[in-house]
Each structure stands twice: as structure tokens, then as C-alpha cells.
């Protein structure tokens, strides 16, 4: 699968997941939903209609939307604006909550099934015609020792092999729970992409129980939330640079996914990719909770104003605020996507 197709699948899943949160919350709370849109208008086509809701595909691929009946008009029966503060809050918060749920599931899958154990070294590949193949080393072996040195990291493995180039060396392996000793002589001359013995190193999956994986997932989400709240202070204090804290658009997200996939291909385990899905989904949830008009957080701000002052802001002015906010938001998204092309984000190598 190409990186671009994977990017479309991941981003589409996160956007649709967010909007499905709003959609199902509205349906459960008895709020009519007129349209469920993928992308922003103008509309390309109506995919189908179900339960009184049009499901549409739209031209601007920056996100998606739900169009509840009476979104800004409290006079519409069964509409969002005419619902109680509790119902409006539930519908507005359901989208970010869905992204947090997706993030939890992504972090859980990564921690439970594909998290690397960085304290053990795995043989991923053995090149034909090399000392490793001749000695009988197999993909899937865990390296326990090189000579007298215990191996706990790939760095210690590389250093130990380099220190014994040209010397008969015993390597202890864990193969399906059995200790298997092999002997070889690391080469002094070899192709640049093979190394002295001809293996590709990685890490086996970490053994994690269900509760540990769940707790690690909660910790991962908490870390992302904490990092966002600390970000302004780190930026002002100079601890973080503007480049490190820049907002990325579609191309930036695509580049990050492509980078993660390239690393995961070498380890044959999609840990970074799945973890990145969790990070992006958490970021989407937090971004949508910002108190900016047109965002879920901006709409919640008006609910809180009503709760505090016991008086509702005029629907006309609230609708105007969201319209202006949406225009500014769209302009901002165009700007950051343009920046991604003229000044691509720097990724680890």
C-alpha cells in the first residue's frame, strides 16, 4: 500500500470518527441531523440518504461536518440550538471524545501487540552467504550474548561485534525459549549494507498484559494533553523553538506518516505508525476543543456563557461569530498547508 493511500485512510478514519461521534450523540439525544458531510462544501455528490440525513462528499478535503437541524436557530423543533444545555454539550463534546477513544484504541494496540522491547535484540534478517548464515543464525532469534558480553541493546550488539572483528566469536541466542550457541568470525571486509556478520537488528514485541496496555494508553493521552498545555510556556521561555511547535497541515501529516511507515518497514512492526495515529487523533480532539468560534470548543463557550450568566447570546450574533470564525479558520488552514509546501517540516533521520 502506498504512503498516500495510507494517509487518506488514516486521515479519513480520524475525521469520520470525529463526525460520527457528533452524529451518534445527536441521534441518541433526539437531535435531527440534516447532513453528514465528508470534506467541506461545495458538494460533489450525495452518497445516500438514511434516517432523514443526507450523507455527502464535498470538495474541500480539510475535514468533515455534521449539519444538525436548527444549528443556530432555537426556534427549530428538534434542532440543536433549541435543545437543552446538557444535550448541546453532549453533542458538541462527542466529536472530541470520539477522537480520544480512537487515540486510546491506537495506543492500546501499539502497547499491547507491537510495542518494541528495547532491552532485547532481535535478528530480523540474515543475509545469504554471510558469517551469520553459515553459523546458523535465523530470523527471529534473540541475541543474549556476544563473547562474554551480555546484549541488552542494539548498540551493545554492534559494539561487541566490532570489538571482535577477525576473531572467533561465540554468540548466545534465545530460539523459541531454548539457548542456542553459535560461532562465527566477524568479517573485516564486507558490503556497506551488511555489516561484519550480515544481519539486520531490531527489537521483539514487548510482553504487556491488558491492564498494563490500557494504563500505558491513558498515560500516552495524558502526556499529549500535558504537552499542549505546557507548549505556550515552553515557547515563550525559549525551551522550544517555533519550528518545533509549528502547526502542520495535510502535507505535514502525510510526511509524518510516510516517515513512520519507513521506520516500521525496517523493523517489520507498525509501532510508530499506530502510535502516530494516536498522537494525531489526540491532537484533533484538543484542537477542536479550543475556544474559537466554529470549533466545538467555540460553540461550548457560548453554552458556558449561557450557564454562567443565565442568559443566552442572541442566536443571530452567535451564528455571525461562527461564520466569521469558520472563514478565519479556513484561511488559517490554507496558510498552514501552503507553509507545508514551501517550508516542509523537519523529520528525524
C-alpha positions as CSV (number, residue, x, y, z in Angstrom):
1,X,0.0,0.0,0.0
2,X,1.4,3.4,-0.9
3,X,2.0,6.0,1.7
4,X,-0.5,8.4,0.1
5,X,-3.3,5.8,0.2
6,X,-2.5,5.0,3.8
7,X,-2.5,8.7,4.6
8,X,-6.0,9.0,3.1
9,X,-7.2,6.0,5.1
10,X,-5.8,7.3,8.4
11,X,-7.0,10.9,8.0
12,X,-10.4,9.8,6.7
13,X,-10.8,7.4,9.7
14,X,-10.0,10.2,12.2
15,X,-12.2,12.7,10.5
16,X,-15.2,10.4,10.0
17,X,-14.7,9.0,13.6
18,X,-14.9,12.6,14.9
19,X,-18.1,13.4,13.0
20,X,-19.6,10.0,13.8
21,X,-19.2,11.0,17.5
22,X,-21.3,14.1,16.9
23,X,-23.7,12.1,14.7
24,X,-24.5,9.3,17.1
25,X,-24.7,11.7,20.1
26,X,-27.2,13.8,18.2
27,X,-29.3,10.8,17.3
28,X,-29.2,9.4,20.8
29,X,-30.3,12.8,22.2
30,X,-33.1,13.2,19.7
31,X,-31.5,16.0,17.6
32,X,-32.2,15.8,13.9
33,X,-29.2,15.7,11.6
34,X,-29.8,17.1,8.1
35,X,-26.4,16.3,6.6
36,X,-23.3,14.3,7.4
37,X,-20.5,15.6,5.1
38,X,-17.1,14.3,4.3
39,X,-15.0,17.4,3.4
40,X,-16.4,20.9,3.3
41,X,-18.7,22.3,0.6
42,X,-19.2,22.8,-2.3
43,X,-20.8,19.4,-2.6
44,X,-19.5,16.8,-5.0
45,X,-22.4,14.4,-4.6
46,X,-24.9,13.0,-2.2
47,X,-23.8,9.4,-1.4
48,X,-27.1,8.3,0.1
49,X,-29.8,9.3,2.5
50,X,-30.7,7.4,5.7
51,X,-32.8,8.3,8.7
52,X,-33.5,11.7,7.3
53,X,-29.8,12.5,7.0
54,X,-28.0,13.2,3.7
55,X,-24.5,11.7,3.6
56,X,-22.4,13.8,1.2
57,X,-19.0,14.0,-0.3
58,X,-17.6,17.6,-0.7
59,X,-14.7,19.3,-2.5
60,X,-12.6,20.9,0.3
61,X,-10.7,18.0,1.9
62,X,-9.8,19.7,5.2
63,X,-12.3,17.8,7.4
64,X,-15.9,17.0,7.6
65,X,-19.1,18.1,9.3
66,X,-22.5,17.3,10.7
67,X,-25.3,19.7,9.9
68,X,-27.9,19.4,12.7
69,X,-31.3,20.9,12.2
70,X,-31.6,24.4,13.7
71,X,-27.8,24.5,14.5
72,X,-28.1,28.3,15.2
73,X,-31.9,28.7,15.4
74,X,-33.5,27.7,18.7
75,X,-37.0,28.1,17.1
76,X,-36.5,24.9,15.0
77,X,-38.2,22.0,16.7
78,X,-35.9,19.0,17.3
79,X,-32.9,21.1,16.4
80,X,-29.6,21.5,18.2
81,X,-29.9,25.2,19.2
82,X,-33.4,24.6,20.7
83,X,-32.1,21.7,22.8
84,X,-31.2,21.9,26.5
85,X,-27.7,22.9,27.5
86,X,-27.0,19.3,28.5
87,X,-27.9,18.0,25.1
88,X,-26.0,20.7,23.3
89,X,-22.9,20.0,25.4
90,X,-23.2,16.2,24.9
91,X,-23.4,16.6,21.1
92,X,-20.6,19.1,20.9
93,X,-18.2,17.1,23.1
94,X,-18.9,13.8,21.5
95,X,-16.7,14.6,18.5
96,X,-13.5,15.2,20.5
97,X,-14.5,12.3,22.8
98,X,-14.6,10.0,19.7
99,X,-11.1,11.2,18.8
100,X,-9.9,10.5,22.3
101,X,-11.4,7.0,22.1
102,X,-9.7,6.4,18.7
103,X,-6.4,7.6,20.3
104,X,-6.9,5.2,23.2
105,X,-7.5,2.3,20.9
106,X,-4.4,3.2,18.8
107,X,-2.1,3.5,21.8
108,X,-3.6,0.3,23.3
109,X,-3.0,-1.7,20.1
110,X,0.6,-0.3,19.9
111,X,1.4,-1.1,23.5
112,X,-0.3,-4.5,23.7
113,X,0.7,-6.0,20.4
114,X,3.6,-4.2,18.6
115,X,5.5,-2.2,21.3
116,X,9.2,-2.9,20.9
117,X,11.2,-4.3,23.9
118,X,14.2,-2.0,23.7
119,X,16.1,-4.2,26.3
120,X,16.2,-7.2,23.9
121,X,17.8,-7.5,20.4
122,X,16.0,-9.4,17.7
123,X,17.5,-10.8,14.5
124,X,15.1,-9.5,11.7
125,X,17.0,-10.7,8.7
126,X,20.0,-12.9,7.8
127,X,21.8,-12.2,4.5
128,X,22.8,-15.2,2.4
129,X,26.4,-16.1,2.2
130,X,27.4,-14.2,5.3
131,X,29.1,-15.4,8.6
132,X,25.7,-15.2,10.3
133,X,24.0,-17.6,7.8
134,X,27.0,-20.0,7.9
135,X,26.8,-20.1,11.7
136,X,23.1,-21.0,11.6
137,X,21.6,-17.7,12.9
138,X,18.0,-17.4,12.0
139,X,15.5,-14.6,11.7
140,X,13.5,-14.4,15.0
141,X,16.5,-15.3,17.2
142,X,17.0,-13.2,20.3
143,X,20.7,-12.3,21.0
144,X,21.7,-13.0,24.5
145,X,25.4,-12.5,24.4
146,X,28.4,-11.9,22.2
147,X,31.5,-13.5,23.7
148,X,31.4,-12.6,27.4
149,X,29.3,-9.5,27.0
150,X,25.5,-9.6,27.7
151,X,23.5,-8.0,25.0
152,X,20.6,-5.7,26.0
153,X,20.6,-3.1,23.2
154,X,21.3,-2.9,19.5
155,X,24.2,-0.5,20.3
156,X,25.8,-3.1,22.7
157,X,25.4,-5.7,20.0
158,X,27.1,-3.6,17.3
159,X,29.9,-2.6,19.7
160,X,30.5,-6.1,20.7
161,X,30.7,-7.4,17.1
162,X,33.0,-4.5,16.1
163,X,35.4,-5.3,19.0
164,X,35.8,-8.9,17.8
165,X,36.3,-8.4,14.0
166,X,38.5,-11.1,12.7
167,X,38.2,-13.2,15.9
168,X,36.3,-16.4,16.6
169,X,33.3,-15.3,18.5
170,X,30.6,-17.2,20.3
171,X,27.1,-15.7,20.2
172,X,24.4,-16.9,22.6
173,X,20.9,-17.0,21.1
174,X,17.4,-17.5,22.5
175,X,15.5,-19.5,19.9
176,X,11.9,-20.4,21.0
177,X,12.9,-20.4,24.6
178,X,16.0,-22.6,24.1
179,X,19.6,-21.3,24.5
180,X,21.5,-21.9,21.2
181,X,25.2,-21.1,21.0
182,X,26.8,-20.4,17.6
183,X,30.3,-19.5,16.5
184,X,31.5,-17.2,13.7
185,X,34.2,-14.8,12.7
186,X,33.0,-11.2,12.1
187,X,34.4,-10.1,8.7
188,X,37.0,-7.3,8.2
189,X,35.7,-6.6,4.7
190,X,32.0,-6.6,3.8
191,X,29.4,-4.8,1.7
192,X,28.5,-1.5,3.3
193,X,24.8,-2.6,3.7
194,X,25.6,-5.8,5.5
195,X,28.0,-5.2,8.4
196,X,30.6,-7.6,9.7
197,X,28.3,-10.6,10.2
198,X,25.4,-9.9,7.8
199,X,22.3,-9.4,10.0
200,X,19.6,-6.8,10.4
201,X,18.8,-6.0,14.0
202,X,15.6,-4.9,15.7
203,X,13.6,-5.5,18.8
204,X,11.0,-8.1,19.7
205,X,7.5,-7.2,20.8
206,X,7.2,-6.4,24.4
207,X,5.0,-8.7,26.5
208,X,2.3,-6.5,28.1
209,X,-0.9,-7.6,29.8
210,X,-4.3,-6.0,29.0
211,X,-4.3,-3.7,32.1
212,X,-0.7,-2.5,31.5
213,X,-1.5,-1.7,27.9
214,X,-4.6,0.3,29.0
215,X,-2.7,2.2,31.6
216,X,0.1,3.0,29.1
217,X,-2.6,4.3,26.7
218,X,-4.1,6.6,29.3
219,X,-0.6,7.8,30.1
220,X,0.1,8.5,26.4
221,X,-3.0,10.6,26.1
222,X,-2.3,12.4,29.3
223,X,1.2,13.2,28.1
224,X,-0.1,14.7,24.9
225,X,-2.6,16.9,26.8
226,X,0.1,18.0,29.3
227,X,2.5,18.8,26.4
228,X,-0.1,21.0,24.7
229,X,-0.8,23.0,27.9
230,X,2.9,23.4,28.5
231,X,3.6,24.5,24.9
232,X,3.0,28.3,25.2
233,X,5.3,28.5,28.3
234,X,8.0,26.4,26.6
235,X,7.8,28.6,23.5
236,X,7.9,31.9,25.5
237,X,10.8,30.7,27.6
238,X,12.8,29.6,24.6
239,X,12.9,25.9,25.6
240,X,11.0,25.1,22.4
241,X,11.6,26.8,19.0
242,X,8.9,28.0,16.7
243,X,9.9,25.3,14.2
244,X,9.4,22.6,16.8
245,X,5.9,23.9,17.8
246,X,4.6,24.8,14.3
247,X,1.1,23.6,13.2
248,X,1.2,21.2,10.3
249,X,-1.4,20.7,7.6
250,X,-2.2,17.8,5.2
251,X,1.2,17.6,3.7
252,X,2.9,17.7,7.1
253,X,0.7,14.9,8.4
254,X,1.4,12.9,5.2
255,X,5.1,13.4,5.6
256,X,5.0,12.3,9.3
257,X,3.0,9.1,8.3
258,X,5.4,8.3,5.5
259,X,8.4,8.8,7.9
260,X,6.8,6.4,10.5
261,X,5.9,3.8,7.8
262,X,9.5,3.9,6.5
263,X,10.9,3.2,10.0
264,X,8.3,0.5,10.7
265,X,9.2,-1.3,7.4
266,X,12.7,-1.7,8.6
267,X,11.5,-3.2,11.9
268,X,8.6,-5.1,10.3
269,X,6.3,-3.8,13.1
270,X,3.9,-0.9,12.7
271,X,4.6,0.6,16.2
272,X,5.4,4.1,15.1
273,X,2.6,4.3,12.6
274,X,-0.1,3.2,15.1
275,X,1.4,5.4,17.8
276,X,1.3,8.4,15.4
277,X,-2.4,7.7,14.7
278,X,-2.9,8.1,18.5
279,X,-0.9,11.3,18.6
280,X,-2.8,12.8,15.6
281,X,-6.2,11.8,17.0
282,X,-5.4,13.3,20.4
283,X,-4.3,16.5,18.6
284,X,-7.5,16.7,16.6
285,X,-9.6,16.3,19.8
286,X,-7.6,19.1,21.6
287,X,-7.7,21.4,18.6
288,X,-11.4,21.1,18.3
289,X,-11.8,22.0,22.0
290,X,-10.1,25.3,21.6
291,X,-12.5,28.1,22.4
292,X,-12.5,29.5,18.9
293,X,-15.8,30.2,17.1
294,X,-16.9,27.4,14.6
295,X,-14.9,24.8,16.5
296,X,-16.6,22.5,19.1
297,X,-14.8,24.4,21.9
298,X,-16.1,27.7,20.5
299,X,-19.6,26.5,20.5
300,X,-19.2,25.2,24.0
301,X,-18.0,28.6,25.0
302,X,-21.5,30.0,24.2
303,X,-23.1,27.2,26.2
304,X,-20.9,28.1,29.2
305,X,-21.7,31.8,28.8
306,X,-25.4,30.9,29.0
307,X,-24.8,28.7,32.0
308,X,-22.8,31.4,33.9
309,X,-24.9,34.5,33.1
310,X,-28.3,32.6,32.9
311,X,-28.9,34.3,29.6
312,X,-28.4,33.2,26.1
313,X,-26.3,35.1,23.5
314,X,-28.6,36.1,20.6
315,X,-28.6,33.3,18.0
316,X,-28.0,35.9,15.3
317,X,-24.7,37.1,16.9
318,X,-23.6,33.6,17.8
319,X,-24.2,32.5,14.2
320,X,-22.3,35.5,12.9
321,X,-19.4,34.7,15.3
322,X,-19.3,31.1,14.0
323,X,-19.5,32.2,10.4
324,X,-16.6,34.7,10.9
325,X,-14.7,32.0,12.8
326,X,-15.1,29.4,10.1
327,X,-13.8,31.9,7.5
328,X,-10.8,32.7,9.5
329,X,-10.2,29.0,10.3
330,X,-10.4,28.1,6.6
331,X,-7.9,30.9,5.8
332,X,-5.6,29.6,8.5
333,X,-5.8,26.0,7.2
334,X,-5.0,27.2,3.7
335,X,-2.0,29.2,5.1
336,X,-0.5,26.3,7.1
337,X,-1.0,23.9,4.2
338,X,0.8,26.4,1.9
339,X,3.6,26.6,4.5
340,X,4.0,22.8,4.4
341,X,5.0,23.0,0.8
342,X,7.3,26.0,0.9
343,X,8.9,25.1,4.2
344,X,8.4,21.3,4.8
345,X,8.6,20.1,8.4
346,X,11.9,18.6,9.6
347,X,11.7,14.9,10.5
348,X,14.1,12.8,12.4
349,X,16.6,10.8,10.3
